[in-house]
Amino acid sequence: MRKFVIGAVAVAVVGAGGAAAFLGMREFPRHAAAADAPAPAAAGIPVTPGTVVAADVPVFLTGIGSVQAYNMVTIKSRVDGQITAVNFAEGQEVKAGDPLLQIDARPYQALLEQVQANKAKDEAQLVSAEADLARYTSLVGSGYQTRQSFDQQKALVGQLQASIKADQAQIDAAQLNITYSDIRAPISGRLGMRLVDIGNIVHAADTSGLVTITQTKPIFVSFTLSQENLHKIHEKQALAPLVTLAYGGDQVTRLSEGKLAVIDNAIDQTTGTIRLKASFANEDERLWPGEFVNVRLILSIRKDVPTVPSQTVQVGPNGNYVYVITSEQKVERRPVEVAAVQDGIAVVTKGLSPGEKVVVDGQYRLTEGARVRLEEPKAGPAG
């Protein structure tokens, strides 16, 4: 009986082992297949891509300038009198010769009539004196008239002739004063604020003016640049007038385009700068006298140079570099040379070619050869 129990236990153990082995053989292919399957590809690092663009980029010098009127005139009275009419509105555009103010001309008209009467009287006296002189001339030779009387009559004729010339001068002066009473615009331009009202008495000796006129079309912008740039400016200006751009205070708003007109004849030794003046047509009047503007003097144009957004270029211990996106959606760290950064655009003179894809944003997580996932640029805030 004991042998029977031992044999039954042994059979049970062998059976259990066989079952375990059989189950193990059935599970093995599933685990082996799982081990042989390739691991899923790691997700790429999200970046914002961009394309290298060939563009014409200007080479320019920058400075701060002030807008100056092409001509500016302060209107003053050249005669004394009361203002009887104001023929303009403040801020009005006027042409040369347009009437502005009228000063009471009646006193000058009365003076004109008086000196005209004096001239007529002297002319009548001259006619009589010349007739007497003719008679004296015929009688002095025969002894019927003395030489002294003849000389006195001759002197009287000369005196009356001089008086007539003086009368004519007074007539001219009176007529000129009448003309000055009608004040007209000496130049075309825009009027400023009226400085005197109708009914006031004005004098030729007054230091204050009546109104100002500024010619704004064309207009000047005066600015300064470092003397180190003078030879470049002379060299380029000799070929053709240099294009000059005026920008607003934000350095983005372009106000007008003009041409360099004047290079000063001396350098300011105190500041080491040269003064220049550019002329602008200013047909839209975006430039205003007294305004401060940012000036760009264009020296030349770089033709078809590779450009990228300025944030594309990174700075490392060995200089500037850019992450270039390869066809395998990986990045290559490439050193570049940057000639200039202006208006948010970097001009790359070495290291990139037009059409290449680069990483514009998201570089902070990248390393050489990293896989990337391209994402569209985020839209800016509405407004």
VMD Tcl script that draws the C-alpha trace (Angstrom):
set ca {
  {0.00 0.00 0.00}
  {2.77 2.41 0.82}
  {4.42 1.75 -2.57}
  {1.12 2.52 -4.27}
  {0.85 5.95 -2.64}
  {4.43 6.83 -3.51}
  {3.87 5.82 -7.12}
  {0.67 7.87 -7.36}
  {2.43 10.96 -6.04}
  {5.23 10.51 -8.54}
  {2.76 10.21 -11.41}
  {0.99 13.35 -10.22}
  {4.27 15.29 -10.05}
  {5.30 14.15 -13.52}
  {1.87 15.04 -14.87}
  {1.96 18.50 -13.34}
  {5.45 19.08 -14.77}
  {4.33 17.99 -18.20}
  {1.33 20.28 -18.10}
  {3.47 23.18 -17.05}
  {5.93 22.47 -19.83}
  {3.10 22.28 -22.36}
  {1.62 25.58 -21.24}
  {5.05 27.19 -21.28}
  {5.61 26.06 -24.86}
  {2.27 27.63 -25.89}
  {3.09 31.02 -24.28}
  {6.66 31.26 -25.66}
  {5.83 32.36 -29.21}
  {3.71 35.29 -27.95}
  {6.50 36.62 -25.68}
  {9.13 36.06 -28.34}
  {7.07 37.96 -30.94}
  {6.63 40.86 -28.53}
  {10.37 40.98 -27.94}
  {11.16 41.03 -31.67}
  {8.71 43.96 -32.52}
  {10.48 47.38 -33.10}
  {9.95 50.10 -30.49}
  {7.63 52.97 -31.60}
  {9.45 56.07 -32.93}
  {9.90 58.83 -30.37}
  {7.75 61.94 -30.95}
  {9.65 64.85 -32.52}
  {10.36 68.11 -30.71}
  {7.79 70.73 -31.81}
  {9.35 73.67 -33.68}
  {8.18 76.50 -35.91}
  {9.77 76.22 -39.37}
  {10.73 78.94 -41.84}
  {12.30 79.21 -45.25}
  {15.47 81.06 -46.26}
  {14.37 83.83 -48.65}
  {16.54 85.66 -51.17}
  {15.87 89.41 -51.00}
  {17.34 92.78 -51.92}
  {18.42 94.40 -48.65}
  {19.58 98.03 -48.40}
  {22.81 99.05 -46.69}
  {22.09 102.26 -44.85}
  {23.26 104.69 -42.18}
  {20.86 105.84 -39.48}
  {20.50 109.15 -37.74}
  {17.98 111.44 -36.05}
  {16.80 114.45 -37.99}
  {14.43 117.40 -37.72}
  {12.02 118.54 -40.40}
  {12.56 122.08 -41.71}
  {10.30 124.13 -43.94}
  {11.69 124.73 -47.41}
  {10.91 128.43 -46.86}
  {9.42 130.16 -43.86}
  {8.28 133.80 -43.82}
  {6.96 135.90 -40.96}
  {4.56 138.44 -42.42}
  {5.06 141.96 -41.02}
  {3.60 145.33 -41.88}
  {5.85 147.72 -43.81}
  {3.63 150.73 -43.06}
  {1.82 152.15 -40.05}
  {-1.95 151.93 -39.91}
  {-5.10 150.14 -38.84}
  {-5.95 146.66 -40.11}
  {-9.26 146.95 -41.97}
  {-9.54 143.43 -43.42}
  {-8.22 139.91 -42.85}
  {-8.54 137.85 -46.02}
  {-7.40 134.42 -44.88}
  {-8.25 131.57 -42.55}
  {-5.74 130.08 -40.14}
  {-4.03 126.98 -41.54}
  {-5.08 127.85 -45.10}
  {-3.02 126.95 -48.15}
  {-2.16 130.08 -50.13}
  {-0.40 130.88 -53.38}
  {2.19 133.59 -53.88}
  {0.34 136.87 -54.43}
  {-2.86 135.93 -52.58}
  {-4.24 138.82 -50.43}
  {-3.78 138.37 -46.69}
  {-4.48 141.63 -44.83}
  {-5.53 145.17 -45.71}
  {-4.24 148.22 -43.86}
  {-6.13 151.53 -44.09}
  {-4.53 153.19 -47.11}
  {-6.47 156.48 -47.03}
  {-3.66 158.50 -45.39}
  {-1.23 157.31 -48.07}
  {-3.74 158.02 -50.82}
  {-4.14 161.58 -49.54}
  {-0.37 162.01 -49.41}
  {-0.12 160.70 -52.97}
  {-2.62 163.28 -54.23}
  {-0.74 166.04 -52.40}
  {2.64 165.21 -53.93}
  {1.04 164.81 -57.34}
  {-0.34 168.35 -56.98}
  {3.09 169.66 -55.97}
  {4.59 168.06 -59.04}
  {1.95 169.66 -61.29}
  {2.68 173.08 -59.74}
  {6.44 172.68 -60.22}
  {5.93 171.52 -63.79}
  {3.86 174.66 -64.55}
  {6.54 176.87 -63.01}
  {9.18 175.05 -65.02}
  {7.34 175.83 -68.27}
  {7.31 179.53 -67.42}
  {10.92 179.53 -66.27}
  {12.10 177.77 -69.43}
  {10.26 180.37 -71.59}
  {11.95 183.20 -69.69}
  {15.31 181.49 -70.07}
  {14.79 181.29 -73.82}
  {14.08 185.04 -74.01}
  {17.08 185.83 -71.80}
  {19.27 183.76 -74.06}
  {18.30 185.85 -77.11}
  {18.72 189.17 -75.30}
  {21.91 188.63 -73.37}
  {24.03 188.78 -76.54}
  {22.61 192.16 -77.66}
  {23.07 193.71 -74.26}
  {19.35 194.09 -73.48}
  {19.70 191.51 -70.64}
  {22.50 191.15 -68.12}
  {24.57 188.06 -67.81}
  {23.65 187.86 -64.12}
  {19.92 187.73 -64.87}
  {20.51 185.05 -67.44}
  {22.48 182.93 -64.97}
  {19.82 183.37 -62.28}
  {17.07 182.30 -64.67}
  {19.09 179.31 -65.74}
  {19.57 178.30 -62.10}
  {15.83 178.66 -61.47}
  {15.09 176.29 -64.33}
  {17.51 173.74 -62.86}
  {15.96 174.15 -59.41}
  {12.46 173.50 -60.73}
  {13.67 170.45 -62.64}
  {15.16 169.05 -59.43}
  {11.94 169.80 -57.54}
  {9.97 167.83 -60.12}
  {12.30 164.85 -59.65}
  {11.81 165.11 -55.87}
  {8.06 165.30 -56.39}
  {8.21 162.15 -58.51}
  {10.19 160.38 -55.80}
  {7.53 161.32 -53.24}
  {4.84 160.08 -55.60}
  {6.66 156.77 -55.97}
  {7.02 156.48 -52.18}
  {3.34 157.22 -51.62}
  {2.30 154.71 -54.26}
  {4.62 152.16 -52.66}
  {3.05 152.73 -49.25}
  {-0.37 152.20 -50.78}
  {0.92 148.94 -52.25}
  {2.34 147.95 -48.85}
  {-1.07 148.57 -47.32}
  {-2.34 145.58 -49.30}
  {-0.37 142.72 -47.69}
  {-0.07 139.68 -49.95}
  {1.60 136.27 -49.63}
  {5.24 136.45 -50.76}
  {5.47 132.65 -51.22}
  {3.16 129.69 -51.63}
  {2.63 127.65 -48.48}
  {0.50 127.05 -45.44}
  {-0.50 129.80 -43.05}
  {-0.08 129.50 -39.31}
  {-2.02 131.07 -36.47}
  {-3.17 134.69 -36.89}
  {-1.20 136.86 -34.49}
  {-3.25 140.06 -34.81}
  {-6.94 140.75 -35.28}
  {-8.84 143.19 -37.44}
  {-9.02 146.73 -36.04}
  {-5.58 146.70 -34.44}
  {-3.00 149.37 -35.19}
  {0.26 148.02 -36.54}
  {3.59 149.73 -37.17}
  {6.47 149.06 -39.49}
  {8.76 149.03 -36.45}
  {6.83 146.22 -34.69}
  {9.02 143.19 -33.93}
  {6.15 140.72 -33.81}
  {4.62 139.44 -37.02}
  {1.06 139.22 -38.27}
  {1.11 135.59 -39.46}
  {3.65 133.05 -40.70}
  {3.80 131.10 -43.97}
  {5.71 127.84 -44.26}
  {6.44 126.12 -47.54}
  {6.01 122.39 -46.89}
  {6.07 121.07 -50.47}
  {8.92 120.35 -50.92}
  {10.44 120.15 -47.44}
  {13.85 119.52 -45.87}
  {15.05 117.08 -43.23}
  {18.29 118.05 -41.53}
  {20.27 115.30 -39.77}
  {23.79 114.39 -38.66}
  {26.01 111.35 -39.10}
  {29.39 110.37 -37.75}
  {32.37 111.84 -39.61}
  {33.66 108.28 -40.15}
  {30.97 107.81 -42.79}
  {31.79 110.97 -44.74}
  {34.02 109.31 -47.35}
  {31.37 106.67 -48.04}
  {28.70 109.32 -48.47}
  {30.87 111.40 -50.83}
  {31.74 108.34 -52.89}
  {28.13 107.21 -53.34}
  {26.67 110.72 -53.72}
  {29.09 111.39 -56.60}
  {27.45 108.53 -58.55}
  {23.83 109.56 -57.91}
  {21.80 111.38 -55.23}
  {21.40 109.00 -52.31}
  {17.91 107.85 -51.37}
  {16.90 109.05 -47.92}
  {14.02 107.55 -45.95}
  {12.20 109.22 -43.07}
  {10.63 107.00 -40.39}
  {8.49 107.74 -37.36}
  {9.61 107.34 -33.78}
  {8.74 103.65 -33.80}
  {11.37 102.99 -36.51}
  {8.67 101.08 -38.41}
  {6.28 103.67 -39.85}
  {7.75 104.93 -43.11}
  {6.80 108.57 -43.61}
  {8.43 109.64 -46.86}
  {11.24 109.06 -49.36}
  {13.58 111.77 -50.59}
  {17.05 112.49 -51.89}
  {20.20 113.73 -50.17}
  {20.54 117.38 -51.22}
  {23.32 118.99 -49.15}
  {26.50 117.86 -47.40}
  {27.75 120.55 -45.06}
  {31.10 122.14 -45.86}
  {32.65 121.45 -42.45}
  {32.64 118.82 -39.70}
  {31.45 119.84 -36.26}
  {34.61 119.35 -34.22}
  {32.67 119.39 -30.96}
  {30.60 116.32 -31.81}
  {32.63 114.78 -34.64}
  {29.59 114.73 -36.90}
  {28.76 116.00 -40.37}
  {25.46 117.76 -41.03}
  {23.37 116.73 -44.03}
  {20.11 117.84 -45.55}
  {17.68 115.78 -47.63}
  {14.86 117.09 -49.78}
  {11.39 115.45 -49.82}
  {8.53 116.19 -52.23}
  {6.11 115.76 -49.30}
  {3.01 115.84 -51.51}
  {1.01 114.06 -48.80}
  {2.42 116.38 -46.11}
  {3.36 113.54 -43.78}
  {6.43 115.53 -42.79}
  {5.73 118.64 -40.72}
  {8.12 121.49 -39.84}
  {9.71 121.00 -36.42}
  {9.02 117.26 -36.32}
  {11.75 114.82 -35.23}
  {12.18 111.76 -37.45}
  {14.50 108.78 -37.82}
  {16.51 108.96 -41.01}
  {18.00 106.15 -43.11}
  {20.54 107.14 -45.74}
  {20.81 104.25 -48.21}
  {24.36 103.72 -49.49}
  {23.82 100.56 -51.58}
  {21.63 97.49 -52.08}
  {22.65 93.89 -51.35}
  {21.13 91.88 -54.20}
  {19.51 88.45 -53.66}
  {21.07 87.76 -50.25}
  {19.70 84.98 -47.99}
  {17.49 86.34 -45.23}
  {15.72 84.76 -42.24}
  {13.72 86.11 -39.31}
  {16.15 87.50 -36.76}
  {15.09 85.03 -34.02}
  {16.25 82.18 -36.26}
  {19.90 83.03 -35.57}
  {21.24 81.79 -32.25}
  {24.46 82.80 -30.52}
  {26.81 80.12 -29.20}
  {30.33 80.00 -27.80}
  {31.72 79.73 -31.33}
  {29.54 82.41 -32.90}
  {26.18 82.53 -34.68}
  {24.42 79.36 -35.77}
  {21.12 78.18 -37.22}
  {19.23 74.88 -36.98}
  {18.57 73.64 -40.52}
  {15.75 71.11 -41.01}
  {16.79 68.11 -43.14}
  {14.58 65.97 -45.36}
  {14.45 63.37 -42.56}
  {12.78 65.84 -40.21}
  {15.96 66.18 -38.22}
  {17.99 69.28 -37.47}
  {21.53 70.18 -38.37}
  {23.33 72.83 -36.37}
  {25.09 75.06 -38.92}
  {27.36 78.06 -38.26}
  {26.45 81.23 -40.18}
  {27.79 84.73 -40.76}
  {25.34 87.60 -40.30}
  {25.99 90.91 -42.06}
  {23.19 92.88 -40.45}
  {19.92 92.61 -38.56}
  {17.32 95.19 -39.51}
  {13.54 95.39 -39.18}
  {13.42 91.89 -37.69}
  {15.32 90.31 -40.61}
  {18.83 88.82 -40.42}
  {21.00 89.09 -43.54}
  {23.09 85.92 -43.78}
  {26.17 86.17 -45.99}
  {27.52 82.67 -45.36}
  {26.09 79.32 -44.24}
  {22.60 79.30 -45.79}
  {21.08 79.05 -49.25}
  {17.70 80.32 -50.40}
  {14.96 77.70 -50.11}
  {16.42 75.81 -47.13}
  {14.13 75.16 -44.18}
  {15.24 76.44 -40.80}
  {13.92 76.49 -37.26}
  {12.48 79.89 -36.46}
  {11.16 79.14 -32.99}
  {11.59 76.31 -30.47}
  {15.40 75.98 -30.62}
  {15.89 75.83 -26.85}
  {15.26 72.03 -26.72}
  {17.21 71.10 -29.82}
  {20.52 69.32 -30.17}
  {22.45 68.17 -33.21}
  {20.47 65.50 -35.09}
  {17.31 65.81 -33.01}
  {14.05 64.82 -34.64}
  {11.50 67.62 -34.93}
  {7.81 68.03 -35.50}
  {6.84 71.04 -37.61}
  {4.08 73.27 -36.32}
  {2.39 76.26 -37.84}
  {3.32 79.66 -36.38}
  {0.99 80.82 -33.66}
  {-1.34 83.59 -34.72}
  {-0.67 86.95 -33.11}
  {-3.24 88.77 -31.01}
  {-6.13 90.20 -32.93}
  {-6.13 93.89 -33.36}
}
mol new
graphics top color blue
foreach p $ca { graphics top sphere $p radius 0.5 }
foreach p [lrange $ca 0 end-1] q [lrange $ca 1 end] { graphics top cylinder $p $q radius 0.2 }
display resetview
